[in-house]
Structures are given as structure tokens and as C-alpha cells.
């Protein structure tokens, strides 16, 4: 009984892994076309540069944050991280700026350039936020200490940007997962029932999990797409095709059929209906009155929530369940 329960969990997790890999590949392609990582990073840096400490120790907004942001992105330390010229809110902004480069850009712009005075105030503000009186250090140690403190403060700010992006990805994966669940009729409740009752299906999924166990992410999206090119799009398409082919080979109980739709929409003809009698017409009221429709909706939403955790989560869980099954099988 315990082994059967673990097999059901392995099979269900494997299905989630396959479809979350598809969802991740689609999300990566969408990210490449929208460039939201770069925009969120730009927003975080704008927040970091937006206020400075005045002479009386109070925070005050800078006069032209857009000009400061442009000067920072056009600096040699950061300009080499992305293609083309800087465009505010553009789709080709860098998705990651190393903290060391950011600190070097701030210190360089505070010593040179048209906005030297503004960046000097920003530098002093960032150092003041660090809580260490860098000015009290010997001149020989000042530059290294200032660089280290700006790096530390930048990393703290980027933790918040990471939180923004994580929430965005979760919602994006949930929406894509819901669309996949609707398109392929991936009903978690139905899957659990089928895996519990169908020994052949359950063993097929467990055997597939055992084959993939230990393969460092063979089922997962291989990389994150930062730019749109023919190779990136082709890789994502190949990844999606492989997962869908795997779904077909496993014989999973998914997909819409006429009988399934009639059951859900409560439009199946009565058992005692005479031959040639048209089935009941579909209507919203009949759909809402169908208990099967509400069960189907719950199953699809459960699938969408599961896919929002991402392929790495389900890959790790499948591996842990496989190890657990291997340890208790004797």
C-alpha cells in the first residue's frame, strides 16, 4: 500500500515535471520577447538612485533620475553588458549587472563626467546607508572600502528585485499552466484516480522516472533565454516537442474527447434515449449545474498551481521520491 502511494506520487510529479518544463520553455520565450528581467533591474536601480542625503541628513529626491540612469547604463562598466544603445524601458536591457561593475560605475562617475556632482552625492548616500563611516578610513584604504560597501548595499537592493521577478514568474507560470491544463485537459483529480486504479499506467510512469533519475535535468528546460534568435526559438520548440512526444508515449489520460466534454458539460444523451434523438444542447446553466464541471475546474486549477512551482521543483521531488522508493522497496 505504501509503495503504491509512492508510485502514485512519482507518476503525478512526473506529469507535473513534463508540463512545467513546457510551461518554463514558453515562459522563457515570452520573457525574451518582453525583457521583463531587464526592466525590473532598471526599476530597482532607479529606486536606488532616486534619493540622496542632503546636508541636514534628510533624504531628498534627485532632480533628474532619468539622466542619472542613462549615464550609469552608458558607463563603460555597464555598457558592454548589452547590445545597442540604452533605451529606457527597452527590451534589450541587461538582465543582470554584477555588483562589482555597478560599484565601479558609481565611483568612476563620481570622479568624472558631466553629472559628477550628482553621482558624488549618490556615492556618499550609498556609503551613509551602509552604516560605516568610510570617510574616517585612511586614504589608502578608502577606495577599496567604499567599493565593498556599495557592493554590499547593491546586493541587498537586488534581493528585493529578485523577489519582484520571482512573483512575476510564479504568476506567469500559473497562467501558462492553466492554459496548458485547459488545452490538454490535464486534470489532477482525474490523474490521481487513474494512477490509483491503472497499474499499467502507474508502472509506465514509474519506469520513466527511474530512467530519467540521475540525469541532470534531462526533462527540464536546458537554459534561460535572454535574447530572441532563431537558435533560441528552435531550442525551445524542440524542448516542447520532446515533452509532448513523451506525454503521448506514456499513454496519459489527458486530452479532450467528445464523451469527456459531454460528461463535463452535462450534455450526454440519456441512456434510454431513442436512436436518432439529438443530445441536449449546451448552455451555461447546464454547465454550472454539472458537478463534473466543478470537479474538472478544481482539477485544472490544481494542475495550474502545481505547474507554477516550476520544473526544477518537480525534478528534485521526483528524484527524492525515486530514492525513497528504492530504499523501501526491499
Secondary structure, 3 states (H helix, E strand, C coil): CHHHHHHHHHHHHHHHHHHHHHHHHHHHHHHHHHCHHHHHHHHHHHHHHCEEECCCCCEEECCCHHHHHHHHHCCHHHHCCCCCCCCCCCCCCCCCCCHHHHHHHHHHHCCCCCCHHHHHHHHHHHHHHCCCCHHHCCHHHHHHHHHHHHHHHHHHHHHHHHHHHHHHHHHHHHHHHHHHHHHHCCCHHHHHHHHHHCHHHHHHHHHHHHHHCCCCCCCCCCCCCCCCCHHHHHHHHHHHHHHHHHHHHHCCCCCCCHHHHHHHHCCCCCCCCCCCCCCCCCCHHHHHCCHHHHHHHHHHHHHHHHHCCCHHHHHHHHHHHHHHHHHHCC
